[in-house]
Amino acid sequence: MSKNLKQRILTTAVGIPLITVLLVLLPQYNFLGFSILAFIAAILGTREIERLLIKKNTAYSFLPPLLVLATYLEKLYKVSLPLTEIYLVFLLLIFFSKEIISGESDDYSSVYKSLGNSLIMVFYPSYLITYIIRILAYNSPNLDKKAGLYFLLMIILVFTNDIFAYIWGISFGKNSKKPVKVSPHKSVVGFVGGHISSIIISLLLIYFFYPELTIVSAIILPIFISFTANIGDLVESTLKRAAGVKDSGNIIPGRGGILDSMDSIIFTTPFFYLIMVLISQ
């Protein structure tokens, strides 16, 4: 068994039980435990993305993660104000104002690049992580108030796609076409194999644990999740390639940074939230 595969299996073996405990056994205070974990991930992930973009950390990196806190208060405690949107606009004003002041140093020649970096830092990962809170807060009679369990389903399918795409790729994809230069180890065989494996696992999980969902849902969910998970992984690879680094950080032994382990999940959550809304109508 390769070192890379061992790392993927270890991450899954540790991550899924931990997430299960926080979502299923400790849902108290509106999923406070998992929401704190999401908030910490936003803080660490934002600092990682800032280091990739500008090679250092600034005081501004602590501002975007507060989007997660705003969403938690708004969605899970039913605050009447749209706190997430209000804070997002406030945050954008801060970063625009920063360029007005700091841009004087080079006669505003680097404003576009600097502002672009700031906007990336706002949306990735913090704003995307707010969709984790939105999923946990989503309540529909058709879903039987099992938001935490649905998020767990998404996590399992993301990890399933990652592990089986890697297994299919190293087993049968050595001579397969490598469609994306930024991630040369990804192959068409691995991509298709991950899809098929995710669909099979999805059908089994929904049959035994989510009987309220249809077979169509069991097929659509893993297909969308596989696409978005792969896109998230490729986005992270692109950013790291641009920065000239192998990993986004070194906080997780053997895996790198927070973003190295969460990139697929972060990009999947908005689409999964949309699918949840659609299938619950």
Secondary structure, 3 states (H helix, E strand, C coil): CCHHHHHHHHHHHHHHHHHHHHHHHCCHHHHHHHHHHHHHHHHHHHHHHHHHHHCCCCHHHHCCCHHHHHHHHHHHCCCCCCHHHHHHHHHHHHHHHHHHHHHHHHCCCCHHHHHHHHHHHHHHHHHHHHHHHHHHHCCCHHHCCCHHHHHHHHHHHHHHHHHHHHHHHHHHCCCCCCCCCCCCCCCHHHHHHHHHHHHHHHHHHHHHHCCCCCHHHHHHHHHHHHHHHHHHHHHHHHHHHHHCCCCCCCCECCCECHHHHHHHHHHHHHHHHHHHHHHCC
